[in-house]
């Protein structure tokens, strides 16, 4: 008798992947998918660790964590064509000029939840601006971040909330300083002409045979879930309003206008260029060949 094991999935409990997860979390397909997939929620930075350690088979992972052993699943992505809003570099300065304030950054408090976001910030400073700040690991608390740094990188839901309460937050941190907010997706777009890409579904291909799932079935299941999620944005906004202090209107706008979910050729170009730039500044190891399922 051949034993079949479900595909172990490392997923992210943030707002922006919510449309990708629709079928896995809602009827009528959730029960059927549960026969083949076993979900576990973790931080973006830990998804790849679980994949590479063999504790997960499929993960929604930061593109900074891709390795030659993992295969990118086609069709789905978490990206942004321009402003993403949920990746913010906040700079506190005595300078009113944005460019001058950015050039003067010496210490960056870094939200530890995503390796890709920190690598994008590193590329902005070291490659595009020739600035060499020190990154200080920190929890996603803006007030605490500015106690040890003159800039902070916030990602995901904490970034959205901070942006929504920006005047109150700046007053609480330091009413006498200038604060400059840089959307890292927009900064990347401005300098490369390409979309910003955060994460992709990646899989250990050998795990699919154990689960008796074909590559085609996996791609179809994930694509169908995304497509269904994109038709239920209003429902997701209502679901997430109790979980995050944002209005349904803000959530709907974010999921509709700021996040891009379809892995196209420009997104693939971004992944390759991002890894090339990150390797140039020794922020990430080289990834000469991007592997697809």
Phi, psi and omega in degrees: 000130181271125180270133178249135178245142178294154174289122180276121189248124172264112184244172185244128180267055174249168180293316190294333175278357188306316178298326179294332186266005190307304184295332181285341186244356185225148171291158009267357188263350184301317183294320179293317180294330180295342176289337185243341185230136177243112187272146173217131183260136181207184177284151177306320183291344182261346181301312181293324178301318180293322178296310185290334178274357179081012178272349176218157181252331183222136181212147172271097194243153175298145181294342175293340185261000179296139175230172180294341181276347183255144179250134177284132176274127184291161171092316188256148180200159165247112187213181175210138181285329179210256179287129180256334179074328186266010172230101185242131168258115183253127182243127173260131186207161170272001180260134178276340180280127185297314183296318179294321178297319180294320180293337185269359183296133179242326180228131180242116173284124191247119171299125188278002189286339184218123177290324183296316182298319179292323178292322175299317179296319179298317178296317179303311183288306191280321183270311186277329185248350183055041176248144186239067180285162174264130179267128182247113179301136184204153174289161185280066178232103187304320182295315179293325181300319184278004171278343182232007183204164176257005175209160181214143173252118176246139180231162172064214184301318177302325178292318178298316180294316180300317180295325182290332181246030188309309182300316180295321181294315180298320179296321181289326182283307183192101183290350185258001182251162170272139175241131179240128183251125180242122175280113187295331176294318179293321179297320177294314181299317182300324187266341184239340185076010184245159175294158173271136181236130181259307190211157176223160168286129176230149187223149166274105189304326182294341181287337184292323180294326178293324180275357182058042177238133179276161177300321180297317180296317180299311180300316180296317181298315182289321179293318180296319179298316177300312182298319177294320179299321181290343175269359181235035181298319180297321178295319178296322178299319178292322180294322187272344180303320177288343185269337187219135185284063177227150179287157176303327180293319179294318180296315179299315180298318181298310183290334184271318190252335186262327183257136179246130190246004184249121183284099180253184185295325179293322177297320178295320176299321178298314181302315181294316181291320178302313180292326177296312180295318181296325177290324180301323183261011179061030176276330181217156175291154178298150173226080189294330182233122177273121185265135179243149178291000000 
